[in-house]
């Protein structure tokens, strides 16, 4: 004989939390609570095994099921003191599904089972509330008819409406006991009409009908679709939970409430919640009545006029306190609990891990570790790394009113308000006057960098989470909303508009880079405070993680921020950003439009000291930490002017004819700049550019080495390499510059030469490339673009649709595509280390700041991740979670 | 004792052609000829092993070398009847390097070794020509000083100039014996000055000096660089050949000549060549004297007044005929031979496989197979597949004068002349009037297709061998020169210019798509004739090849051409080309600018019958052969108008506001269209487009199935898939259309649904994709673009430089990059077949017509290659060569 039924209640349980596979999540948790001798309404669980047996036998139950179910009912009766179908003192039960995996809203539930024409009277008598009894009856009929008999609940709502209209009433609460009694009759008639039989009066018949329906719902279309989308195997089956109903609305000695064992907003260690006297669970959340505080302290703190539970039900409250403490001690995490008090007796309906803000998660984790409830590793696993973002950026005052204009992508967190400007020059000018500005562009380009720096926030109408605007804004720690497609920008008129609202240059808007919202006017923000708790958690993270965390930083300000956040070096310093400075862009353009190498060299000679100065500053800030400098990467046309006026100005400055300049601009134009003449291809076409940069790096390194009395760890990184020969060609050039510098200075700079692995071919040929390359840094932005053949700047058009249609599970520019791009990373790591066992491996794409991607990097054996300064703490925590094998808190 | 020296001559040889590794190419060939008892001047080879031993012992010879070398000299003396250093009858020798691999011009040679102050007189006496003797002496000094003593030959040329100036003479031929005698003295003085010793008079000393120099040259910088660039291992070493000198300029019974055993131009089986009485080898090629024909027949055919060798030296001629016949019979290929007659005695100096035109290669291979000299497999291996191009396209008359304006890339073979036009409309209009036009564009886009069809040839100033212009032109069989960067096009003025030459619209130019030349005026062309020989070779190819050959064809004309050339189906029918027709583009644009799905559907409903008609025609032509139709691939903006006038016209036609149209154009604009909203991404965004195309295919297939009484093999191909889900999503749509059509017609179309593998991710996830995909077609153009991260339209900028610098060995858009892209193809093939063993695999990129890439496809186990119609014969031959393991004829 198989055991199909597991009972719980009355301070004991046949199951436990470990038996989730057999009892489903809900059944296992109820058993666990009951096993803790907490006051759980008694009940039993029919196992998932039965579900499989049911379907294997073509929807027939095994012979021994009925006896076990009825024995379960008898046990509830015994423990609860009521009897199924007994008119005076009827037992009512709920029948609920509950699988191994949560399938919210997908499966069915029947409440109040056991009411019939006889027991409804007993219920009225027992509760002293006829209205309650008949309302419960009509709810039961409606639910049962829908779930078990397949009668559309729409019919019943219509009948209810008709009755209300006839009586001139509007709200359900207007109806009295007589109304509900009448409606029960009307409903029963409807059932007879639609189902062709009377509504079942026998509670046992009701029970089997409900059990059949719940097991049957495992195979309904919604459930099948949900399982397919969430990769839940059909063979898991569902369990069925049958449990005594308890009521918080049977009088003034009844109540119902919800509570958190700690403050879910701040994380403070205090009991926190609300309750209502003589009410049902729904009433607490429905907001019709104002809930009362649980504790006296809370009442006083809130200045509430409503009595607290501690005051009105001191004994039950004391019991509840014991229960919540037991639950927290048992589950070792903050719990979200639901309880009902029926006739002065406390019943626990549910406990689960409570949702909390990022700040609360952090505080609770650290507090619990310090209380000895959990260890450091568990504490680290309790905080969602990405949520730290909230703690590092100013956020909108949650209480402030806001008029949302449009919604774009939450491209860089934080909130900012300011006057709208439409170009970088205006942004710089207004900011210089002390104004806050929001730079609004259709999309940004490297030329806008200085304006982005000057602005409080950036808004673009085109481009995704990894567009230029998004990447640069995150790097700078500027809030950014990108791809707000519903906003139209008219540069000529100097306006933006959404729907029928138009905002002119100089008017104020607010953007929330955490939600993507764009709002009219200035919405107040709140500044974050980095608590000591934060520092403690970070220190624990640093103790366990294996991955180093570097930062992507191009400016001294970025580098300083990153060090403060705990970065262990610069993993990516993009040198091109250094050339967009107003003074330098002129020289850069002269270099580009030069007629020959001599002309280029002359301009480069003027750029050399500027570039050297940049590196000196960065090396000073990073001191003994490694600094990876990527040589010039973007195509030259990105530096050239677009408007006729600018062209004329550049031509004059460079001493070339306007015609020559136009020709040069035309000549450099590209159909697909992402796949064009950029990266190491520039270095091979114009070796003098890379020579100048290498010289600037080496001279700066020697200078700072002298100042610090210890060598600077310069790492020269060649971008966009596709083959061994490209790398060798340029490494030879760079080594020759080092020789030159060493000869001139009498001292040799310490440096490594490595490459980005950002093209599929480079990943495949990594074994060859590593013969000369001393480190690899995975440029997973470009590697994702080329592996998928998707331009991140153009993908907003269809990736959103892909996500909506389920064609993609996650945007591969946000979280590394481990199956495709990840395989290339793994191949490159293996082949690279095969050729050079001590090859240093890192990642410097945007994925370096994404927790799931960081976990992948840990598994792939990388040495470090590099991310934007504001993501460094996130990366440190994610790296720690990867090291301890935690996947972060469940986000259910 | 090791054997370091191998002798040859006098009808015997210690070596043979098989000993190339030991004796080097030259030594092995001389030994082979001698072994055939042909009259080869006697000599010996010092082995490559000695070279290794020499370097292993830090440039010291083994003790036993000297004896062996001197024994070799004694053997030459014995056989030749002259003696080294003997004044009356001196032996002169040449000392030449010769490695396993040819390293042309990289290593050193010394001729006339053995002359000194004494033997020069003997040489004068023996030849009866003092001028010859002293000229030979001064040449020897000059060469020896350069090669052995390291004295720059520039010094000697200067001295010679000084002498000539002093004597008022201009040409070397003006100098007499006395002059040369004086110059010898002057040269010897120079040697004494520069080298600090006298010019060596002892022939043995001369010999060892030359041997040292040749072995030493293996490690000179030029040689090291050449080996590095050509992957020749240093350990191979070089051999040294010492051989008796013979002279064709010792009198009227002396001669020298070159000959081919068959006509290298036509391939006709007749002895073909030239000779000169009393001349040196250089004289024949130098063109100072007009060479005489070899045969009487040739003299008569040419109407030459010069006597033939057959007539003036009948006995030696007869001997030469025997020799050439023996050589051809032995080497079983057409030979290019050099000979010298010294005092009535024939000496063979060299034989090698003769270079020939494509037509000759074809004829010789087929003739020799029919003569029984070689088998079919060998005949197939004798023809360079790519050379067949010359036979299929009109070519410029080689004798015509030409004024070259500029040179671009030879993008599509064949030559064409016509009036210059700068847009597709003009091309169409003029062509309709019966004019020949050349369409000149900076670059072409799909909108230009109708103009390209109308033109005789296409010239672009931007874009590479695989630019849009190049690909489409090759597909159409139109000659094309692309990327002629020195030509500037001014659309407004309607002119093109190169340097100071300007050509206006309507003026005539000629382009040669085989050489890349652009010429002024009309240069006459010659039409090819496809011989029966061609058909025979093709038939043999078809017998042995395993790979099927399909074609890339979008139009009935292409499909017919391809079938004539032997295509076995269509591997790629690009449906987008069908929408550029003047009538259809309007409807297409209406579809694109439609406000919603209903609007799009209305336009698609009008496109359906047109599209169905296209497929009906193609299915009829291809009958039982498979037709692979690729669903719409390019981004929609490619179909939209660019000029304001066109936009206004489209807006009116589509019934939308101009503003709406502008917005739509702006909205569809992309930064990197290659990586944008195209391929299956369109199909997922607008399923109605793919549904229309699928319907057109299925309805057409059923119609033609009815006509032919046998099923049409339609293959529906989904482009740009990166993941299993994309494919499944669209396959479901397509299958649903098939269900609809089957229901409406009462008959189900036979079809397969497969995908392009053109993204690295698709290759990596091929195992998953093949679970539902029924065939893969490798789109190696895009796969190359994404694997390398190189846009083919933008790569001309730097790939040319890469090739010049040796950073790339071959343009990966021309020949498949087997290491990188090839690995992805192999991975996809393996994983795809792992999931579906009968998965059909093909390639439809431009590489499908490249012989080296075809060989790769054969090895990778693909089922077919698909290429442009004019390349089908090339592919058939290349596939045959791959099957028989031939890599085609050596191209030295």
Interface residues (C-beta under 8 A of the other chain):
Chain A: X670 X671 X672 X673 X674 X675 X676 X677 X681 X684 X685 X720 X722 X723 X725 X726 X729 X758 X759 X760 X761 X764 X765 X782 X785 X786 X787 X788 X789 X790 X791 X793 X794 X795 X797 X798 X801 X802 X805 X806 X807 X808 X817 X819 X820 X821 X823 X824
Chain B: X670 X671 X672 X673 X674 X675 X676 X677 X681 X684 X685 X720 X722 X723 X725 X726 X729 X758 X759 X760 X761 X764 X765 X782 X785 X786 X787 X788 X789 X790 X791 X793 X794 X795 X797 X798 X801 X802 X805 X806 X807 X808 X817 X819 X820 X821 X823 X824
